[in-house]
């Protein structure tokens, strides 16, 4: 059984937790993950900045971080951390809702948990294809495709 929890650590973010859980469940199931625990933390830029400094030596906030805590066979334990502040800024830039932008970040983080990365052009292309496929399940298309 998969346990996917959403922790709203951002003081004002209004988040569709059910939609985030559905997206992560879909990605994990498609990757053959049958059991485990994944937490999704909705944080502000200050917390994201702190996590970036601590774990990646980056002195700035980012959109999403993901951490595989344990993986064995079809079991996965991991964490996805997304910045609601970052999502609000980018959503305005791309012309869609902050909740949709947060969904994109959550999908991106979940794809990292199951082994996708975006460190090379080919890997990034594969990840973008997966993002499009999972966003389409919610009737969405990433705005970066539109050049907006």
N, C-alpha and C positions, 0 to 999 in steps of 0.2 A: 504494500500500500504506500502511496505517495502522500506525504503531508507537506502542504505548501502554505506557509503562514505569511501574512502581510503585517508588518509593523509600521504604523504611521508615527514616525518620529519627527515629522515636520509639523510645526505648530498650526499652520493654516491650510495645508494642502488638502483638497477634496479629491479623493482617489476612488476609482472603481476597483476595489480589491478583488471582486469576483472575476472581473475581466482579466486582471493580471494573473490570478491563479489559473484560470482556464488556459491562457497562453502558455504558461510555464508547464502545466500538466501535459499539454499537447506536444510540446517540444521534447520533454523528457520521455513520454510514452513512445513517440516516433523514434527516439534514439535507443529504445529497448530498455529504458530504466523502469523497473517495475516497483521498486520500493525505495524509500529514503525520506529525507527531510530537506526542504529548501526554504529558506526564509528570504523574504523580499523586504528590505528596509527602505522606507521613503524618508529621505533626510534633506537638510538644507545645505547650501553651498559651504557654510563654515564646517560642518561635519564632514562633507565630502573632501574639502581641502585638507582637513586633518588626516583623514584616511589615506589620501594620496601621498602626503608627506611620510606617513608612518610606513606604508607598505610598498610604495613605488618610488620614493624620493622625488616626487613631483610637487612643486610648490605652487599648486593651483587646483581649483576644483574642476571636476570633469562631470560628464553626464552619468556614467555607470561604471561600477566595479563589480567583478564577480570573483568568488573564491570557492574552489573545490576543497572542501574540508576532508572528504574521504570518498573514495570510489572503489568498489570491489564488485566485479561482475555486473549484475543488473541493479545494484544498489548505489545510490549517490546521496551524499550529504553536502550541501553547499549554501552559499549566501550570495544574493544579488543586492547591491546597494545602488539606489537611483536618487538623483538630485531633483527634487520638485522645483527648486529655484531655477536650475539650469533648463529644465523642461519648459517652464513658463517663458523664459527668454527666447528659447529656440522656437517654440510654438508660434510666438508672435512673428518671428522672422519668416517662418515657413507657411504661415496662414492656416494653421489648424489648431485644435484644442491642446492645452497642456496635458490633458489626460491621454490624448492620442500620442503625443510625444513621449510621455512616460511609458506607455505601452510599448513603443518602439525600443526604448532603453531596456525595458524588462525582457523583451524578446532577444535583444542583442546579448544581454547578460546571460540568459538561459542558454543561448547557442554557445557561448564560451564554456559554460559548465559541461556541455556534452561534447566538447572537443573542437569546435570551430574557432578559428582565429582570423585576425585581419592584419597580420604582420607582413604579408606580401600581396602584390596585386592580384594574383590568382586566388589566394585565400580570401581576400577582401571581396572579390567577385562572388565566390561561393557563399560567403556570409550574407552579402546583399541579396542574393537570390533566395536564401532561406528567410531573411527578414520580409521580403515581399510576399512569399508564400504564407507565412504566419499572419502577417497583417491582413492579407486578403480574407482570412477566416473571419475577420471582424468587419469586412466590407471596406477596408482601408488600403490605400496605396501610399508608400512613403513619399513625402514631399520632395526629398532630394532627387527623385527621379524626374520631377517636373522642372528642375532647374530654378525653382522659386527660392 
